[in-house]
Structures are given as C-alpha cells and as structure tokens.
Amino acid sequence: MIRSMTGFGAGRGSVNGEEVDVEVRSVNHKYCEVKARLPRELSALEHEVVRTVKDRLARGGVDVAVRRTSAASLVAPRVDVNLAESYARAFAEVQARLGLPGSVTLADVISAEGVVRLDERAVDLDLVGEALRRGLAQALSQLVAMRAREGEALGRDLLARLDELERIVGRVFVLAPQAVEQYRTRLSERIAELTRGLPVDPARLAQEVAVFADRTDVAEEITRLRSHVGQVRALLSSTEPAGRKLDFLVQEMHREANTIGSKSQNGEIAALVVALKAEIERMREQVQNVE
C-alpha cells in the first residue's frame, strides 16, 4: 500500500545517563531532502542522521530535531587553586596593611575573577551516538506508521476516483461510434436539404463519414487511458515507493483526456471529458502527497 509524505514521529534514547530526544517531521517534496538540527557537541553525528533517514524514506522534506536532555552535564566547574591562593595572600596582605577588620573568607576568594570557571566536558560520542540512534529509530518508526495510515486513506480515495474514471471512459467508448452515426444522419439530411430531393451519391457520403470517423476516432486514447488506470491500480497495491510513477501516469492520463476532448465533436462526450479531466486533476492533487 502507498504511503503519504506527511507525518510526525518522536522518540527518546537513553544509554548510561545520556538521554537524547528526537522529533521527525515530513512534508511533501519532489525528492528526499533531510535537514537535521543537532546540538553543537553532536554535529559530528549529523551525516549519520541524514543517512539513516534516507535509508527509511524515499521522498519528502524531512526535518529532524535532536535535543540532548542530559545537557546539564555538558559543563563542569574548574577551580584554579594556585590563583585562589594568590588572591587569598593578596587579600590578607591588603587587610593587614590597611588594618581592616574581619578576615578573608572563602566567598571572597571564590568570587575573584578567574578562580572558578566552567569548562565544557568532553562528550562520549559513542555513548551519545547510541542514544541518538535509539531515539531516531523510535521517531522514524512512528513517522513511517503515520505515513502508512495516511497512505491508506489516500489509496482509498484514489481507487474511488479510478472507478469513476473507468465509468466515464466506458461511457465515452459507447458514445463514440454513435457520434459517427449521428454525423452520418445529419450529413444526409443536410445534403438532401441542399439538393432538394436529388439522389445522394452513397460513395461520396460514405467517404465523408469515413473521414469524420477517422478524425474523431478515440479508440487509441481510450485504450491508453484504460492501460494507465490498470497501472495506477497496480502501483497502489505495491509496497514500493510509487509517487513519481503515479505522478507521471496522471500526467499521461490528462494528456489522453485532452486529446479525446480535442477530437470529439459530440456535446455529450465533451461534457464527459470535462468530468474526466476534473477527476484526473483531483487525482493529481492527491498523488502529490504520495511517497
């Protein structure tokens, strides 16, 4: 069954205290375009994320948002003990020389510039990478499941429209020969009116009707339309990505409908062609969302 290109999934991976949240969103796109947003310390894993998504999805504009929920451990305080000792001696010396009351406290030393700083803690990419892979796998599974559910709805809609297309094409197939006979009758009546009862040359009449029949023959277009409908049905039941093929077939169906419309000189067939093109256009809109 076909899948939609629209979906959402979320997952969380946890390994030895490292937690990573992943959200994946996808929308329509002609190709598979992946944009990954990772924390700076995980930027080395971006290529792997993109490759993993493309291994699971054939088409769609995909946005991957990664958040490291254990971000509080990214920094660690570092105390410059030597500098603290220097500050303590300097403060004590100033206090003694100026005869100031009180004594130097820890708060005084710690608050001095440069004594305490926050350093970035090295990230274990193997550990975080495994957490990311688990979270991404969960998110992609949810995304694929959602795209599959929406794909089922798209498939049902497209199948219903194919049924309507076949009904319209079948009606055109029946009316096309009748249009030739109607032309023969109108032409005979017109000739009789113009010749005022003189005998009509049956050979010439047959020749004119044959030219009209050849000019308005839509049997080939109807055959191709029916072939396209059969191919679309087969693709809808396939497990392989079918969006691009469906898009091509719908374009070809529209072209055949245009040709039938340009050939037809029958009012009822012309109305049917309008309905036919309207159904094909609705199919085209739906197919734009098929993976």
N, C-alpha and C positions, 0 to 999 in steps of 0.2 A: 504494500500500500504506500502511496506517496506521502511525503512529509512536507509540512509547511516550513517556511524560513523564519517564522516569527516564534519566539519562545523566550523563556527565562528559567534559570536554574541557580541554586545556591548550595554551597557545601562548606564543610569545615573539616580541616585535617589537623590532627593532634599527635605529636610524637615527642615524648620525653619533655613535656613542658612547653614545647613550641607549638603554638596554635596559629593557623592561617585560615582566614575566611575568604571565600571566593564567590563572586557573583558573575554570571554569564548571561548576557542579553544578545538576542539576534533579531535582525530585521531583514527586509528584502534587499538583495544585492545581486548584480549580474554574476559576480564571481564570489569566491570565499575570501573576504577581507577581514583580517583579525587585528584589533587594536587592544593591546594589553597594557594595563596601568598597574605597575608594581611599586612597592616601596624602594627607595634608592638602594638600600642594602641588598635587595633581591634582584636588582636589574640584570645580573648575570644569568638569571633563570628565564628571562623574557623569551628568548628564542625557543626554549623547550616548551613553554606555554603555548606559543603560536603554533608550533609543530603538532602538539597534542590536539589542539582544537581542529586543525586542518585534517588530522587523521580521522576525526569523528564526523566532521561536517563537510559536505560538498559545496554548498553555496550559502550565502548570507553575509550580511555585515555584522560582525560579531564583536562585542565589547566585553573585555574581561577585566574585572576589577579585583585586585588582590590586596588584602589587608592583614598585616601581621598583628594579631591581637595580643601577643606577648611583647609588645613594643616597649613596655616599661623596663625590660632588661637590656635595652639597646645601649644604655649608658651606665657608667659606674663611677663613683666618686674616687678621686685620687688626691692624696694629701702629700704635699711637699714638706716632709718633716724637717729637712735642713733649713728651708726658708722659714718655717714656723719657729724654729729655734732662733734664727737670726732676728725675727720680729720680736720674740719674747725678750731677748737680750737687749734689743734696742729700746723696747718699751720700758723695761726695768731701768735702764741707764738714764733715760729721759726723766722717769719718775723720781729717781734718786737725785739727779742733778737739780731738778726744779723743786724738790721737796714736796711733791704732790702726795696727798693721802691715798689710801687704798693700795691695791695690788693688781698686777696684771692677771687677767682671767683668760680662761680658755676661749670664751666668746670673743675677747679682744683679738686673740691670735688667729682664730679660725676665720673671722670676718675680714682679716687683712687680705689685700689683693694678691692673688696668685697662690695662696696657701692651699685652697681647695678648688679643684676643677673637675669637670665632668668629661670623662673620656668615652668615646664610642667603644663599646665592647665588640670584639670580633664575633662575626656571625658564622655559625657552623652551617655552611650551605648544604651539606649532605643531609643534616637533620631537618633544616627548614625546607629543603627541597622535597624531602619525602612527605612532610606535612602538606606542602603545596600540592603535590601530585594527588594525594588522597582527597583534599578538598576540591581540586579541579575535576577529578573523576566523578565525585558526587554531583557537582554542579552540572557537568555535561550530561550525566545520566538523566537528571531532572529536565534539562533543556530538551534533550532528544525525545523524552517521553511526551513533553508538552507539544513539541513539533509534530509528533506522530498523531496525537489526539486531534490537533487542528487539521492535520493532513487527511484524517478520516472524514472530517466534515467537508473539506474541500473536494475529496473524492466523490462523496455522495452528491454534492451539488453538480459536479462536472458530469457525472453519469446521468443525472436527470436531464441535463442540457443536451447530452448526446442523444438521449431518447427523443427529445423534441426535434433535434436536427434531423434524425432519421425519419421522423414523421413528416417533416416539411419536405425533405428531399424526395421521399416516396410520393408525396402529392405532386411535386414538380414532374417526376418521372411519368406519372399518369397523365398530366395535363399537356405535356409537350407534344405528343402525337395528335392530341385533339386540337391543338392550336394550328397544326398544319391543315387538318380537315376543315377547320373553321375558315382558314385563309382560302382554301380551295372554293368553299361555298361563296364567300364574299367576292372573290375574284370572278367567279362565274356569273354571279348576279350583276356585278358591275359591268362586265363585258356585254352581257345581254341588254343591259340598260343603254349602254352606249351604241350598240349595233342595231338597236330597235328590232329585235327579233331575228336578225340574220343568224345563220348557223355559226357556232363557235368551233374553231379548229381544236379538236381534242389534243392533238400532239403539242400544239403551242401552249395550251392550258397546262398540260402535264409538265412541260418544260419549265414554265414559270413556277409551278408549285414545287417542282424538284429543286429549283434554285432557292426558293424560300425555305424549304425544308433543310437544305444543306447549310444555309446561312444561320438558321435558328436551332440547329441540332446541338443539344446539350448533353447527349448521352455520355460523351467522354468526360465532361466535367462532373456529372453525377457519379460516374464510376470512381473517379479520383476522390471525390468527397466521401463516398462510402468507404473507400480504402483508408482515407485519413481517419475517419471515425473508428474503424477497426483497430488502427494502430494506436490511437489515443486510449481506447479501452484496454489494450494490452499493456500500455505503459502505466495505466492507473493501478493495475494489479501487480506490477513489478515491484521488487524490493530494491531495485537500483534507483539512484537519483535520476529523475526524468524531467526536471523543469525545463532545461534547454531544448530537449527534443519536443516537449509539449508546446513550447513557445513557437518553435519552427512549424510544427504541424498546424497550429491555429492560424498562423500567418498564411500557410498554403490553403487552408480551408476558406479563409477570407478572400484570397485571390480567385479561387474557383467560383465562389458566390458572386463576385464582381463580374466574372466572365459570363455566368448564366444570366445575370441581370442585363448585361450589355447585348446579349444575343436575343433575349426574349422580347417579343412584341405583343405579348398577351398580358392583359391587365391583371388577371388573377395570379399568373406566375410572377409578375412584377411585385405584387403585394407579398407573395410568399418569400421572394428574395429579400425584401426589406426585413421581414421577420427572421429569416435565416441569418442575415448579417447582424441583426440585433443580438441573437443568441450567441453567435461567434464572438462578438465584442464582449459580451458578459463572460464568456469562457476565457478570453484573453486577459481580462482583468483578474480573474481567479488564478490563472496559470502563472501570473507574475509573482505569486507568493509560494510557488511550488519549488522545493529544493531540487 
